[in-house]
Amino acid sequence: MRIYPNQVASNLKQGLAPFYLLFGEEAFLLNVAATQIKSAAKSQGFDEIIRFAVSPQFDWQEVLQEYASLSLFSNRKIIELELGDSKPNAAASKLLQSLAQNPNPDCILMLKGEKVGSDIQRGAWFKAFDKDGIFIPCYALQGNQLFAWLDQQCQKHHLQLTADAKSLLVEYNQDNLFAIAQELEKLSLLGLKGSISAEALAPTLVNQSRLDVFDLSDALLKGDSEQISKIVLKLKQENVEPTIILWALVRECESLEAMARAVSLGDSISNVLQQFKVWKNKQTLTERALRRIDQSQLNAIMTALAEFDLAYKQHLHIDAYQHLLHISLMFIGPLPFAVPFNNKVEQYANL
């Protein structure tokens, strides 16, 4: 039977299974699921945990002996079998099939490992666990799934984050669930009440830097090249994570692009500013930016931001901050020179 990590808690309320198969590349989800299973099992007397890690010289008979034997310290136990990226050989496959066909009521067998493809899932040993076992695929979360998980975590910690704050948190931690969970735990300990905006969240992520990305947003709207350069340099000196700066640039560009599109369809700038809930102290700056930056330039900025994001994740920049400064200056107008790339990025950019 297949269930997903967010269904583990409700499934455990229906009772424990004799076998659990936890596989996937998302270590956080795998760890949480395993912890939930062991906690539920402990409450029902499974007090002892035996761990095995499979290696090329691993003796699979040890698992069989441990599974069939009575514990010296308790009547019930859990056997954790860490496969990693190993695949059971023919002999191991037969042994696992034997265990699956003869469940021990006083023992829970938990198999853990990296992502398994359809070839392994169709294997005899894997299918043998289907009758009485639970398969929990712990794959990387993306898009709506990631934000649904984030919403659940916010509820767990009694936190209310705005949509912008959630996007900032995800961008800053580059989809690292361990890091996101740690940040949420920190916010919970800070005791922040009510709705937490991106403006309120950013200082906790950048270690209370004196200059933050919201200062950069103002400079972008003003089109002040000197101030933009000064702020990006300061952010670099204060080791502000480049993904924070990227988030601010994407946020500003997307907002301007949406407003520019509304104006192009015949709506007045004043109505658009109200529709997009632009703060009064930013309305004049935003109006000037909309008159200064045309649609083609906004498209060029979004393309540059997408290229930066992919190149940054592949560690291909000469200087990420220099690249971000270049993109920031594009908010003033087209630049007569290209972003400085190393050879690898040049090749990538020309694909």
Summary of the structure (lengths in Angstrom):
residues: 351
radius of gyration: 26.5
end to end distance: 43.7
largest distance: 79.9
contacts: 1018
relative contact order: 0.08
helix: 58%
strand: 11%
